[in-house]
Amino acid sequence: MRVIIAILLGILLTVHAGGQQLVTENKNEPRVRELASILRCPVCQSENILDSQASIAQEMLFLLREQIEAGATDDAIILFFRERYGDYVLLEPATNGPSLFLWVLPFGFGFLFIFIAYRLIKAMHRDPPSQKDVLDEQRLDEMEV
C-alpha cells in the first residue's frame, strides 16, 4: 500500500513541477510592452504588435527588442517604425502636418452647421411685415409720384 501511495505521490509531484516554469523577466520588458502597445500591426485591424499573432508583428517585436537592447531612445524607435511602415503604424495618429487638417475638419463642419442653422432659424422667426407697414409704403410711393 505504501508503495502505491509513493508512486502516486511521485506522479503528482512530477506533473505539478512540470507545469511550473521559472520565468525571469528581462529588465527591458516593461519598456518593450509600453512601446509595443502603441505600435499597430500592419496586417491586423487596430491591434497592437504585443497582442497580434501575425508573423510581421512578431518580427516587429523582435526588432523592437533589438533596438532597446542597443540603447535606442523611445523617440528614435518610434521614428524608425514610422519611416519603415508610415504613420499608420501608430495606434494614436500624429496631430501635426496634414493629419492636423483631418483632426480640425469635423469641428469646422460642426461650427459651419451651427452657424447656418442659426441664420435659418433667425430668418424663419422674423416677423412678416404687418398690413400697416404695407399701407404706409404704398402711401409713400403715391406721394413720391
C-alpha positions, 0 to 999 in steps of 0.5 A: 500500500505504501508503495502505491501511495509513493508512486502516486505521490511521485506522479503528482509531484512530477506533473505539478513541477512540470507545469511550473516554469521559472520565468525571469523577466528581462529588465527591458520588458516593461519598456518593450510592452509600453512601446509595443502597445502603441505600435499597430500591426500592419496586417491586423485591424487596430491591434497592437504588435504585443497582442497580434499573432501575425508573423510581421508583428512578431518580427516587429517585436523582435526588432523592437527588442533589438533596438532597446537592447542597443540603447535606442531612445523611445523617440528614435524607435518610434521614428524608425517604425514610422519611416519603415511602415508610415504613420499608420503604424501608430495606434494614436495618429500624429496631430501635426502636418496634414493629419492636423487638417483631418483632426480640425475638419469635423469641428469646422463642419460642426461650427459651419452647421451651427452657424447656418442653422442659426441664420435659418432659424433667425430668418424663419422667426422674423416677423412678416411685415404687418398690413400697416407697414404695407399701407404706409409704403404704398402711401409713400410711393403715391406721394413720391409720384 
